Structures are given as C-alpha cells and as structure tokens.
Amino acid sequence: MDLLPATEPLSIGTRRELFVDDALVDHLSGEAEIRLQHPVPREVVFRFDQPWEGSSSGYHTIIQDGDLYRLYYRGTHIEVSQGRISTGSHKPYYCYAESKDGIHWTRPELGIVEFQGSKQNNIILEGLGTHNFAPFKDENPECKPEARFKALAGLQNEGGLHAFQSADGIHWKLMQEKAVITEGAFDSQNLAFWDEDHQTYRTYFRVFTGGVTNSKTWKPEGIRAIQTATSDDFLNWSEGIDLVYADSPDEELYTNQVKPYLRAPHIRIGFPARYVERGWSESMRALPDPERRQLRASSVERYGTAISEGLLMASRDGIHFKRWNEAFLRPGIERTGTWQYGHQFIAEHLVETASDLPGAPNELSLYAAEDYWHGKGGALRRYSLRMDGFTSVHASLKGGELITQPFVFAGKTLSVNFSTSAAGSIWVGLQTADGKPIEGFSLADSVELFGDTLDRKVTWKQGANVSTLAGKPVRLRFKLKDADLYSFQFQK
C-alpha cells in the first residue's frame, strides 16, 4: 500500500477530529469512502403566524446560551398578486423567541417596539438592519459586559453592514453611526463570530462575483458568492477575501451559515443555501403548489422557478473550504410549501438538544424554513443529526480501510464515535509516520469494536493506554466492515 510521503505531522493534541475534509485522510482502500450524511426531518417547531411576522420570515439565528435557546428572526410579509409582488404596508421587524429545549418556543412580551398601537409583542428592532440582523454571543474573553452580544446588519441603501451590541441579547444599540463594512452585496444573512483559533472577529458576507459592490454604485453581476473579513475590535475590518473551494463548480450561494463547530471549534462548519433557477419544464409544473408558483412567476419568473436547498462545507483556516457538491439538506418529499425559492434556508447555527429516544445521547438540531411566500406565515422545521454526524468514513460488509496522515497527539486513551450493523466491525491500529505497525498497538492487536455510540474507548490486547506514544508522529489505521466512523479523539 503506497502512502503519501510523510510530511510535517499535524498537531491535534486532544481535539476531536472529523472527516468533513481530507486534512487527515491519506489513503482509502477496499470499499471505504467518505460519505455525506443527511439530517432527519422532525417537527415544525415554530409558525410565524403573528400579525407582525408575516409570510416571509427569514434569516433565522439560533443561539444556545447555557440552558436557554434564543431565536432571532425577521418579520416581513409578502403580498403576491397577478404580475406583482410587494410587502404592502408591512415594514420589516426583528423578533425574538426563546426555549428551554430547542423544540418548544415562546414569544416573550418585551414592550420595546410598537406595532399597530401596541407594544405587547416580541419585536426587538425596527428600522436600520431589520432585513438581515444576525446576532451572536461574543466568546472573546475581553468582551465588555455591555457588548456580550453583537450583530452585523444592513443593506446597500443603508450604507452597508452596521455593528450592533447588547448586554442581554434583547435591547440593542449601534456601536457607531457609520457602517463598518461597505464593500459587498449584503442582501443575505451576513454572519460574524469570535474566531478563537485566530483570536480575531470574523465575518462572512454576501457578494456578487464580478460586480461593482460598494453601497453607492452597486450593480449585481456574476453570481452570488461569499467573502470573509477579520477585525480586532468589530469596527475596523480587513478587506474581504473570496472563499476558495476545492473541487466545486461555480454555483450561486445565497447564505453561508459558517460558525465553529461546537465539539471541534478548530473546524468551521457552514450550511450555504444553493440557489438554482431551473426554468419552466414538465417537472417544474409537477412540483407542489403549481397555481401559486405561476402566480409568483407572473411578477418575476425566478420567483416561481428558482429552488433552494442546504449544502455542507468545512474549513480549518476560515478561507479554504471543502464544499460537498451533493445536497446536505434536499427539498425532500414533495408537499405544500416546499421545492421553492426560500425553502431549506438553514438557520445559523446548529445546537445540541436532547434525543426523543429514551436513554439515547444528545443530538444536533438544525432548523430550516419552509412554506415561504403565501398565506398568514411560514414555518421553521427542526432536523436532527447525530453528534459529529455530518460525514462518515463508511465501508460496506465487504470491508475497507482508512489510513490517516501523520499527526502528533496528546492524552492517554483513544475514543471513537462510530456505528456498525449487528454483523459489522471496526478495528484500529497505530503506525509510525512511515507506515510501520507499532508493536502492541497494531491492527492485529486491536480488540474488535461493534455497536453504535458517540464515545467508545479503543483497546488493544495490552490495554487502552497510548500515553507512551503521545508527542510522537503516528498514523491511525482503521479497518471497517459495514460500519461508519464519524470522529475520533485522544483524551486525557
């Protein structure tokens, strides 16, 4: 078996490693492959049916703040009639809801913004920034209490992206009057967070490739794309840099939804929305809600014939991304309110929730919009995924193997997140950087693993303690049979 020449080994310490890119993959053989997984549809957790919310609620943000889940969303309404689409008299607002479990949500009566003569609502913001307000909880250890929550928001006709701050995540104010980022398209959900790896604030925002994109002369050309920029103080930002994708076609990406993954923050996971204009065809006419589709298209054809869905991408430096070209969250089985522009825009970001299976470990929940455009209001549906379950190293019953790149670890034991069938198995071996089995830790010494667990200690005939190898360049060799390997971690 030919391995890549041993290069400078990666230093992974005790961090969790996933297979959402090829950074740790040297060699796959037999019937082993890196396989994209897919979220499981669950219940509708929120219906935007209040008068101030409307039929085009979008750009949802979910923050897990200790035991509290916070939901931020835009309240806007679309009026669809023959040859015309408008917002009517309903200006945009930004609203707030909260939950104790990520499933059951309440609208607190905040008394901040007046709607139709009353402040008995959950509106937190009106005016500037309410098209695409995108908050986050600031994890910078030097963050001031009055700015514990921050957000970027704004459009071209508002001068660009403005910086907001809040002490409690509910009462917001501008950090300065002037926009902090002016070069971009911005008509999307433009995100920011504290990038712990690089000790800087990082943003991802919408641009059009090939277009003039400053706020005064902006003209959309090219395709919808994403840039990133950094800042030390959240006010002064570097020039935007185009994201780079390995082995991906030019596609229109509407949102980006990039954030450090909660169990492996050195990996930034994104859920961009792929936007596709399919035009009219027999298949288009066979999709759900044909009369409504025709009505939307009577104004602008793409409003009736464009389709969106969720993708998966991952990066270790924030700029170079592995983007999975196959859909991560497809439109799914045809039903009312699906297979349309605005469907499956994934909320920023995923959170950890309890499983509804008694005794099962916690899982990941992500949320996506459906039933956009028409009626009283749309909906937000929850989808579940096992921890680290974006992708897996998968092998059939015939079996296959994975050998990693050389790396240096810290810790005492090795834990794996995996699933097998009743007949399946996983064996694990440790090798030197040049691919030689390490005595006592070879594949032949491995104790067979089977089951379905997030955290199983790997053992060999002599035990589980691998501390004698810590700090030395090694490789892992996995032999799999009807199994999926999601992640591994050396632990103290």
Buried (B, 14 or more C-beta within 10 A) or exposed (E): EEBEEBEEBBEBBEBBBBBBBEBBBBBBEBBBBBEBBBBEBBEBBBBBBBEBBBBBBBBBBBBBEEEEBBBBBBBBBBBBEEEEBEBEEBBBBBBBBBBEEBBEBEBEEBEBBEBEEEEEBBBBBBEBBBBBBBBBBBEBEEBEEEBBBBBBBBBBEBBBBBBBBBBEBBEBEBBEEEBBBBBBBBBBBBBBBBBEBEEBBBBBBBBBBEBEBEBEEBEBEEBBBBBBBBBEEBEEBBEBEEBEBEEBEEBBBBBBBBBBBBBBBBBBBBBBBBBBEEEEEEEBEEBBBEEBBBBBBBBEEBBBBBBBBBBBBBBBEBBEBBBBBEBBBBBBEEEEBBBBBBBBBBBBBBBBBEEEEEEEBEBBBBBBBBBBBBBBBBBBBBBBBBBBBBBBBBBBEEBBBBBBBBBBBBBBBBBBBBBBEEEBBBBBBBBBBEBEBBEBBBBEBBEEBBEBBBEBEBBBEEEEEBEEBBEBBBBBBBBBBBBBBBBBBBBE
